[in-house]
Amino acid sequence: MNKRGSNTMRPHLQRLLERAARAAREGRHSEAISCGEAAIFRAANQQEADEIAEWLQDHAQDFHPGQ
């Protein structure tokens, strides 16, 4: 569930975004970009694209811990 209370994102998209965040925290930036792009490219429609954008905004700190 995101911070705004929605949980409609398809599970595999959320897993890709979480993997991207984890890879970024661990300094694996190429993998992070690859996973993030895969989630974005798999968005089936504008609503999913908007949900991905919302998730990224809500979890920006996951990509930059300590900032």
Rosetta constraint file for C-alpha pairs under 8 A:
AtomPair CA 1 CA 5 HARMONIC 6.02 0.50
AtomPair CA 1 CA 6 HARMONIC 5.74 0.50
AtomPair CA 1 CA 7 HARMONIC 4.57 0.50
AtomPair CA 2 CA 6 HARMONIC 5.72 0.50
AtomPair CA 2 CA 7 HARMONIC 6.42 0.50
AtomPair CA 2 CA 55 HARMONIC 6.36 0.50
AtomPair CA 2 CA 58 HARMONIC 7.02 0.50
AtomPair CA 3 CA 58 HARMONIC 6.37 0.50
AtomPair CA 9 CA 13 HARMONIC 6.77 0.50
AtomPair CA 9 CA 14 HARMONIC 6.59 0.50
AtomPair CA 9 CA 48 HARMONIC 6.68 0.50
AtomPair CA 9 CA 51 HARMONIC 6.61 0.50
AtomPair CA 9 CA 52 HARMONIC 7.73 0.50
AtomPair CA 10 CA 14 HARMONIC 6.60 0.50
AtomPair CA 11 CA 15 HARMONIC 6.18 0.50
AtomPair CA 12 CA 16 HARMONIC 6.23 0.50
AtomPair CA 13 CA 17 HARMONIC 6.34 0.50
AtomPair CA 13 CA 39 HARMONIC 5.20 0.50
AtomPair CA 13 CA 42 HARMONIC 7.59 0.50
AtomPair CA 13 CA 43 HARMONIC 7.97 0.50
AtomPair CA 14 CA 18 HARMONIC 6.11 0.50
AtomPair CA 14 CA 39 HARMONIC 7.83 0.50
AtomPair CA 15 CA 19 HARMONIC 6.01 0.50
AtomPair CA 16 CA 20 HARMONIC 6.14 0.50
AtomPair CA 16 CA 35 HARMONIC 5.47 0.50
AtomPair CA 16 CA 36 HARMONIC 6.55 0.50
AtomPair CA 16 CA 38 HARMONIC 7.35 0.50
AtomPair CA 16 CA 39 HARMONIC 5.92 0.50
AtomPair CA 17 CA 21 HARMONIC 6.27 0.50
AtomPair CA 17 CA 35 HARMONIC 6.59 0.50
AtomPair CA 17 CA 36 HARMONIC 5.65 0.50
AtomPair CA 17 CA 39 HARMONIC 6.60 0.50
AtomPair CA 17 CA 56 HARMONIC 7.95 0.50
AtomPair CA 18 CA 22 HARMONIC 6.19 0.50
AtomPair CA 19 CA 23 HARMONIC 6.05 0.50
AtomPair CA 19 CA 32 HARMONIC 7.14 0.50
AtomPair CA 19 CA 35 HARMONIC 6.78 0.50
AtomPair CA 20 CA 24 HARMONIC 6.14 0.50
AtomPair CA 20 CA 31 HARMONIC 6.82 0.50
AtomPair CA 20 CA 32 HARMONIC 4.00 0.50
AtomPair CA 20 CA 33 HARMONIC 6.72 0.50
AtomPair CA 20 CA 34 HARMONIC 7.66 0.50
AtomPair CA 20 CA 35 HARMONIC 5.19 0.50
AtomPair CA 20 CA 36 HARMONIC 5.61 0.50
AtomPair CA 21 CA 25 HARMONIC 6.25 0.50
AtomPair CA 21 CA 32 HARMONIC 6.51 0.50
AtomPair CA 21 CA 62 HARMONIC 5.72 0.50
AtomPair CA 21 CA 63 HARMONIC 5.02 0.50
AtomPair CA 22 CA 26 HARMONIC 6.29 0.50
AtomPair CA 22 CA 32 HARMONIC 7.64 0.50
AtomPair CA 22 CA 62 HARMONIC 7.58 0.50
AtomPair CA 22 CA 63 HARMONIC 7.42 0.50
AtomPair CA 23 CA 27 HARMONIC 6.24 0.50
AtomPair CA 23 CA 28 HARMONIC 4.91 0.50
AtomPair CA 23 CA 29 HARMONIC 6.48 0.50
AtomPair CA 23 CA 31 HARMONIC 6.25 0.50
AtomPair CA 23 CA 32 HARMONIC 5.08 0.50
AtomPair CA 24 CA 28 HARMONIC 5.47 0.50
AtomPair CA 24 CA 29 HARMONIC 5.25 0.50
AtomPair CA 24 CA 31 HARMONIC 7.81 0.50
AtomPair CA 24 CA 32 HARMONIC 5.33 0.50
AtomPair CA 24 CA 63 HARMONIC 5.61 0.50
AtomPair CA 24 CA 64 HARMONIC 7.74 0.50
AtomPair CA 25 CA 62 HARMONIC 7.25 0.50
AtomPair CA 25 CA 63 HARMONIC 5.80 0.50
AtomPair CA 25 CA 64 HARMONIC 6.75 0.50
AtomPair CA 25 CA 65 HARMONIC 6.95 0.50
AtomPair CA 28 CA 32 HARMONIC 6.26 0.50
AtomPair CA 29 CA 33 HARMONIC 6.16 0.50
AtomPair CA 30 CA 34 HARMONIC 6.14 0.50
AtomPair CA 31 CA 35 HARMONIC 6.08 0.50
AtomPair CA 32 CA 36 HARMONIC 6.11 0.50
AtomPair CA 33 CA 37 HARMONIC 5.96 0.50
AtomPair CA 34 CA 38 HARMONIC 6.13 0.50
AtomPair CA 35 CA 39 HARMONIC 6.38 0.50
AtomPair CA 36 CA 40 HARMONIC 6.38 0.50
AtomPair CA 37 CA 41 HARMONIC 6.01 0.50
AtomPair CA 38 CA 42 HARMONIC 6.12 0.50
AtomPair CA 39 CA 43 HARMONIC 6.57 0.50
AtomPair CA 39 CA 52 HARMONIC 7.76 0.50
AtomPair CA 40 CA 49 HARMONIC 6.52 0.50
AtomPair CA 40 CA 52 HARMONIC 6.99 0.50
AtomPair CA 43 CA 48 HARMONIC 5.26 0.50
AtomPair CA 43 CA 49 HARMONIC 5.46 0.50
AtomPair CA 44 CA 48 HARMONIC 6.34 0.50
AtomPair CA 44 CA 49 HARMONIC 7.71 0.50
AtomPair CA 45 CA 49 HARMONIC 6.40 0.50
AtomPair CA 46 CA 50 HARMONIC 6.03 0.50
AtomPair CA 47 CA 51 HARMONIC 6.21 0.50
AtomPair CA 48 CA 52 HARMONIC 6.17 0.50
AtomPair CA 49 CA 53 HARMONIC 6.25 0.50
AtomPair CA 50 CA 54 HARMONIC 6.10 0.50
AtomPair CA 51 CA 55 HARMONIC 6.06 0.50
AtomPair CA 52 CA 56 HARMONIC 6.13 0.50
AtomPair CA 53 CA 57 HARMONIC 6.23 0.50
AtomPair CA 54 CA 58 HARMONIC 6.07 0.50
AtomPair CA 55 CA 59 HARMONIC 5.97 0.50
AtomPair CA 56 CA 60 HARMONIC 5.63 0.50
AtomPair CA 59 CA 63 HARMONIC 7.37 0.50
AtomPair CA 60 CA 64 HARMONIC 6.83 0.50
AtomPair CA 61 CA 65 HARMONIC 5.63 0.50
AtomPair CA 61 CA 66 HARMONIC 7.99 0.50
AtomPair CA 61 CA 67 HARMONIC 7.45 0.50
